[in-house]
Amino acid sequence: MNLSKSSVETLIDLVEIKLSCVEVYDRDDSRELINLQRCKDELARMIGRAETAPAELIAIRQRGRRRGRRPSA
């Protein structure tokens, strides 16, 4: 499948917006965050941008562990 550079950049923007909205409360949220970051990295590689360092993915996981609980409703 071929996508234009402009389309890939738009998809990266959309993934970044989603990443900024995700709040990590549990393991599933952490998985979603990591999956979105991997998706962003894959899209970035398609147009020759650098990818996220593994250390940043570890930091994402740790942020999720620190929050660890859902707020009461």
Residue, then its C-alpha position, 0 to 999 in steps of 0.5 A: m500500500n502506498l501513501s503520500k508523505s502528506s497522508v502519512e504526516t496527517l496520520i502521525d498527527l492523528v496518532e500524536i493527538k490520540l497519544s496526548c489524550v490517553e490516560v494510563y490507569d491500568r495494563d490495558d491503557s499502557r498497552e494501548l499507549i505502547n501500541l500507539q507509539r509503535c504505530k507512530d514510529e512505523l509511520a515515521r519510518m515510512i517517511g524517513r523520520a527518526e523513531t522513539a528511543p526504547a528508553e522513552l517506551i520504558a518511561i511510558r510504561q513506568r508512568g502507567r505503573r505510577r498512576g496505577r489506579r482509576p479515580s473514583a466516580 
